[in-house]
């Protein structure tokens, strides 16, 4: 009897051709998502975890990111430094990332070496050793990474923005953590987090490329149908934080230009308005001919860079504008940015701009779906955030966005309180 329990199979249509995504579960709770792509001779194997800095506390903030480093430093089968070497020697590319909501590991490798990718990632997420000597070696590496962030002219600004937008929740904490916390980590603290949150119930294994479904079933069952010694840790959930007033904060540093971010509270990724938010983001910031670039950079020649867009999280979100300019252009730059925002709030947006933005988003999707790694990324992101329609029906949902949807969204978002943070040159 197979050790795989099938849940459902989706078949979706894009551009007239069927793209099948098979989703099934292993007996231990690991979700597996598989998509076949022919004629590419490569496979992307990704393991997405429903855990990031959101599941931390003040005293262990940074552990998700530190642990991501440490699983490369030795497992039951592989010695420290051996993992990268063996993947590269078989023609593979490997990396990992940690965010507020998720952690993921990926290997893209020639199809003939696909089993190695399953083996290596399984070792990392089930059989890491967290050797004390390796922990001590890695601490200064991560601490140096933290200090490099301190050196950024915008570091304090972004930290403050998160604190104001997500006050009272773990979204307000930095993914990378603090030096004090990094110094305190040991084998016990790492294993405690690892066993509770690197748990089969939190895992989505995504496999995309030139590999058969039968082989995926066989390898998934062999390498990922393993157990953890404890129950899965409790996921932290919360309602979006509300702003009850406008907040403004300035930082002064040794800089020659001004950096400014202006944020409005938005909504979580599970909200159906995310598609309208993506279209609005594309209108504002999609390339050199976008609305913000045209108004602030080329017509008025006020800024050196400008951006505006939706930034979604599983349980919260924001719509953030960002610009850089010379100090003598700051007042006029802010004024023109507010002119753009107020125009949007008052419904002054052209249907042709919305239509162009929608077409660009769909075109980007079709180009991305020619690459196994991009497909795997989209599937993993969607399933980890529990927004499967974001992958399965993205094109349809983008095309259904109307200009009235954009006007309604802009009016709602930009009528709320805001947070404005700036980094300014030190006064002489």
C-alpha positions in Angstrom: 0.0 0.0 0.0 1.4 3.4 -1.0 2.3 5.8 1.8 0.9 8.7 -0.1 -2.6 10.1 0.5 -4.0 12.0 -2.4 -5.9 15.1 -1.6 -6.7 16.7 -5.0 -5.5 17.3 -8.5 -5.8 20.7 -10.2 -5.8 21.2 -14.0 -5.7 24.8 -15.1 -5.6 26.4 -18.5 -3.2 29.2 -19.5 -3.0 30.5 -23.0 -4.9 27.5 -24.4 -2.6 24.8 -23.0 -3.2 22.6 -19.9 -0.8 23.0 -17.1 -1.4 20.3 -14.5 -0.4 20.8 -10.9 -0.8 17.7 -8.7 -1.1 18.2 -5.0 -0.9 15.3 -2.5 0.0 14.7 1.1 2.4 12.2 2.7 1.2 10.3 5.7 3.3 12.5 8.0 1.6 15.7 6.8 4.0 17.0 4.2 2.2 18.6 1.3 3.7 17.9 -2.2 3.0 20.0 -5.2 4.2 18.7 -8.6 4.2 20.1 -12.1 5.7 18.4 -15.2 7.6 20.6 -17.7 9.0 18.8 -20.7 12.0 19.6 -22.9 13.9 21.5 -20.2 16.1 18.7 -18.8 16.2 20.3 -15.3 14.2 20.0 -12.1 13.6 22.6 -9.4 13.1 21.1 -5.9 12.0 23.5 -3.2 10.9 23.0 0.4 8.8 25.8 1.8 8.2 26.1 5.5 5.3 27.9 7.1 7.6 29.6 9.6 9.7 32.7 9.8 10.3 35.5 12.2 6.5 35.7 12.8 6.8 32.6 15.0 9.6 34.0 17.2 9.6 35.9 20.5 11.6 38.9 21.6 14.2 36.6 23.3 14.8 34.4 20.3 14.2 36.9 17.5 16.6 35.9 14.7 16.5 32.2 15.3 14.7 31.4 12.0 17.3 33.2 10.0 20.2 31.8 12.0 18.8 28.3 11.8 18.6 28.7 8.0 22.4 29.3 8.0 23.0 26.3 10.4 21.3 23.6 8.4 24.1 24.0 5.8 26.7 23.3 8.5 26.3 19.5 8.9 23.7 16.8 8.9 23.8 13.1 9.7 25.0 12.3 6.2 26.8 15.4 5.1 29.7 17.2 6.8 30.0 21.0 7.2 30.7 22.6 3.8 30.0 19.4 1.9 26.4 20.3 1.0 27.2 23.2 -1.4 30.1 21.3 -2.8 28.2 18.2 -3.7 25.2 20.1 -5.2 27.5 22.2 -7.4 29.6 19.2 -8.5 26.4 17.7 -9.9 25.5 20.8 -11.8 23.0 22.2 -9.3 22.3 25.7 -7.9 21.3 26.0 -4.3 20.1 28.7 -1.9 17.7 29.5 0.9 15.8 32.5 2.3 14.0 33.5 5.5 11.1 36.0 5.7 8.6 37.1 8.3 6.1 34.3 7.2 8.2 31.6 5.6 11.6 29.9 5.1 12.5 28.0 1.9 15.3 26.0 0.5 15.8 25.2 -3.2 17.9 23.3 -5.6 17.7 23.5 -9.4 19.6 20.6 -10.9 19.8 18.5 -14.1 16.9 16.0 -14.2 19.2 13.0 -14.1 20.5 14.2 -10.7 17.0 15.0 -9.2 17.3 12.4 -6.4 20.3 14.3 -5.0 18.1 17.4 -4.5 15.5 15.4 -2.6 18.3 13.8 -0.4 20.1 17.0 0.4 17.1 19.1 1.3 15.6 16.2 3.4 18.9 15.9 5.3 18.8 19.7 6.0 15.2 19.9 7.3 15.0 16.5 9.1 18.6 15.6 10.1 20.6 18.7 10.9 23.1 18.3 13.7 23.8 21.8 14.9 27.3 21.0 16.1 28.4 23.4 18.9 31.6 24.3 17.2 29.8 25.2 14.0 27.3 27.3 15.9 30.1 29.3 17.4 31.7 29.7 14.0 28.5 31.0 12.4 27.7 33.6 15.1 30.2 36.2 13.9 29.1 35.7 10.3 25.5 36.6 11.1 26.5 39.4 13.5 28.6 40.9 10.8 25.5 40.7 8.5 23.5 42.6 11.2 26.2 45.3 11.4 26.3 45.8 7.7 22.6 46.6 8.0 23.4 49.1 10.7 25.6 50.9 8.1 22.8 51.3 5.6 21.5 54.9 5.6 17.9 53.6 5.5 18.2 50.9 8.2 16.7 52.9 11.1 14.0 54.2 8.8 12.8 50.8 7.8 13.0 49.4 11.4 10.9 52.3 12.6 8.4 51.9 9.8 7.8 48.2 10.7 7.5 49.1 14.4 4.8 51.6 13.6 2.9 49.6 11.0 2.9 46.3 13.0 3.2 47.5 16.6 2.5 44.8 19.2 3.0 41.9 16.7 6.1 39.8 15.7 5.9 41.4 12.3 7.5 44.4 13.9 10.7 42.5 14.5 13.6 42.3 12.1 14.1 38.9 10.4 17.8 39.0 11.1 17.4 39.4 14.8 19.7 41.1 17.3 23.4 40.6 18.2 22.4 39.8 21.8 20.1 37.0 20.7 22.5 35.6 18.2 25.2 35.3 20.9 22.7 33.4 23.2 21.8 30.7 20.7 23.0 27.1 21.4 22.3 23.6 20.3 19.3 23.3 22.6 17.6 26.5 21.5 18.1 25.6 17.8 16.8 22.0 18.2 13.7 23.3 20.1 12.7 25.7 17.3 13.8 23.2 14.6 11.7 20.3 15.9 8.6 22.4 16.6 8.5 24.5 13.4 10.5 22.5 10.8 7.6 20.1 11.2 6.1 18.0 8.4 2.7 19.8 8.9 4.4 23.1 8.1 6.2 21.8 4.9 5.3 22.1 1.3 7.6 20.2 -1.1 7.4 21.7 -4.6 8.9 19.8 -7.6 8.7 21.3 -11.1 10.5 20.1 -14.2 11.4 17.2 -16.4 10.6 14.4 -13.9 7.7 11.9 -13.9 4.9 11.9 -11.3 5.8 8.3 -10.4 9.4 9.3 -9.6 8.3 12.3 -7.5 5.9 10.1 -5.5 8.7 7.6 -4.9 11.4 10.2 -3.9 9.0 12.3 -1.8 8.0 9.2 0.1 11.6 8.0 0.5 13.1 11.3 1.7 10.3 13.3 3.2 7.9 10.9 4.9 9.8 11.2 8.1 8.8 12.2 11.6 9.7 14.8 14.2 9.8 13.9 17.9 7.3 16.6 19.0 4.1 18.1 17.9 4.2 21.1 15.5 4.7 24.5 17.3 1.7 26.8 17.5 1.5 29.3 14.6 1.2 32.9 15.7 -1.8 34.6 14.2 -3.2 38.1 14.7 -5.5 40.7 13.2 -4.1 43.5 11.2 -2.9 46.4 13.3 -4.8 49.7 12.9 -3.3 53.1 12.8 -5.2 55.7 14.8 -3.1 58.7 13.9 -0.5 60.0 11.4 3.1 59.3 12.4 6.2 61.1 11.2 9.8 60.4 12.2 13.1 61.8 10.9 16.6 60.3 11.2 19.8 62.3 10.6 22.8 60.6 9.1 25.9 61.4 7.0 24.2 61.2 3.7 24.2 63.4 0.6 20.6 62.7 -0.4 17.2 62.2 1.2 15.4 58.9 1.6 11.7 58.9 2.4 9.1 56.2 2.9 5.4 56.9 3.2 3.1 54.0 4.2 -0.6 53.3 4.5 -2.1 50.3 6.2 -3.5 47.8 3.7 -4.7 44.2 4.1 -3.3 40.6 4.3 -2.5 38.4 1.3 -5.7 36.4 1.8 -7.8 39.5 0.9 -9.3 39.3 -2.6 -8.2 42.9 -3.3 -4.6 41.8 -3.7 -5.1 41.6 -7.4 -6.3 45.2 -7.6 -3.4 46.1 -5.4 -0.9 44.4 -7.8 -2.5 46.3 -10.8 -2.2 49.6 -8.9 1.4 48.8 -8.1 2.1 48.1 -11.7 0.4 51.4 -12.8 2.6 53.3 -10.3 5.9 51.5 -10.6 5.9 49.2 -13.6 9.0 50.3 -15.5 10.4 53.6 -16.8 7.0 54.7 -18.2 5.1 54.2 -14.9 3.0 56.9 -13.4 5.5 57.8 -10.6 8.5 57.8 -12.8 6.8 60.0 -15.4 5.5 62.5 -12.9 8.3 62.8 -10.4 11.4 61.7 -12.3 11.0 62.8 -15.9 8.4 65.5 -16.1 9.3 67.3 -12.8 12.9 66.0 -12.5 12.6 65.9 -8.8 13.8 62.5 -7.7 16.6 60.0 -8.4 14.3 57.0 -7.7 10.7 56.5 -6.8 8.4 53.5 -6.1 5.0 52.7 -4.8 3.4 49.4 -4.2 1.6 46.8 -2.1 3.6 44.8 0.4 1.6 41.9 1.6 2.0 39.5 4.6 -0.1 36.6 5.6 -1.9 38.5 8.4 -1.3 42.1 7.5 0.0 44.4 4.8 0.8 47.9 3.7 1.0 50.1 0.7 4.3 51.9 0.7 5.8 54.8 -1.4 9.5 55.3 -1.4 11.7 58.0 -3.0 15.2 59.4 -3.0 16.1 62.9 -3.9 18.5 65.8 -3.3 17.8 67.8 -0.1 16.8 70.9 -2.0 14.2 68.9 -3.9 12.6 67.3 -0.9 9.7 69.7 -0.3 8.6 69.8 -3.9 9.1 66.0 -4.2 6.8 65.3 -1.3 4.3 67.8 -2.6 4.2 66.1 -6.0 4.0 62.6 -4.5 0.9 63.7 -2.5 -0.5 65.2 -5.7 -0.3 61.7 -7.3 -1.8 60.1 -4.2 -4.7 62.6 -4.0 -5.4 62.2 -7.7 -5.7 58.4 -7.2 -7.8 58.9 -4.1 -10.1 61.2 -6.1 -10.5 58.6 -9.0 -8.1 60.4 -11.4 -6.7 57.4 -13.2 -7.0 56.4 -16.9 -8.5 53.1 -18.0 -5.8 52.8 -20.7 -3.1 52.8 -17.9 -5.0 50.1 -16.0 -5.3 48.0 -19.1 -1.6 48.3 -20.0 -0.7 47.3 -16.4 -2.9 44.2 -16.5 -1.3 43.2 -19.9 2.2 43.6 -18.5 1.4 41.5 -15.4 0.0 38.7 -17.5 3.0 38.9 -19.9 5.4 38.7 -17.0 3.5 35.7 -15.7 3.8 33.8 -19.0 7.5 34.6 -19.3 8.1 33.4 -15.7 6.3 30.2 -16.4 8.9 29.1 -18.9 11.3 28.6 -16.0 11.1 25.7 -13.6 12.5 27.7 -10.7 10.0 30.6 -11.2 7.1 28.1 -11.4 8.2 26.4 -8.3 8.6 29.8 -6.5 5.0 30.8 -7.4 3.6 27.5 -6.3 5.5 27.4 -3.1 4.7 31.0 -2.2 1.0 30.6 -2.9 0.5 27.3 -1.0 2.6 28.4 2.0 0.5 31.5 2.4 -2.7 29.5 1.8 -3.7 31.6 -1.2 -3.8 28.8 -3.9 -5.8 30.9 -6.2 -2.9 33.3 -6.5 -1.1 30.6 -8.5 -4.0 28.7 -10.0 -6.2 31.7 -11.2 -3.7 34.6 -11.3 -4.3 35.5 -14.9 -8.1 35.4 -14.6 -8.1 37.4 -11.4 -5.8 40.1 -12.9 -7.8 40.4 -16.0 -11.0 40.8 -14.0 -9.8 43.9 -12.2 -11.7 46.9 -13.3 -10.9 50.6 -13.2 -13.7 50.9 -10.6 -11.9 48.3 -8.5 -8.7 50.5 -8.7 -10.6 53.7 -7.8 -12.3 52.1 -4.9 -9.0 50.6 -3.6 -7.1 53.9 -3.9 -9.9 55.8 -2.1 -10.0 53.3 0.7 -6.2 53.0 1.1 -5.2 56.7 0.8 -7.9 58.1 3.0 -6.4 56.4 6.1 -3.7 57.5 8.5 -0.1 57.2 7.3 3.4 56.7 8.6 6.2 58.8 7.1 9.8 58.2 7.9 12.8 60.0 6.4 16.6 59.9 6.5 18.0 63.4 6.2 21.6 64.8 6.0 23.0 65.8 9.3 22.8 69.5 10.0 26.2 71.2 9.6 
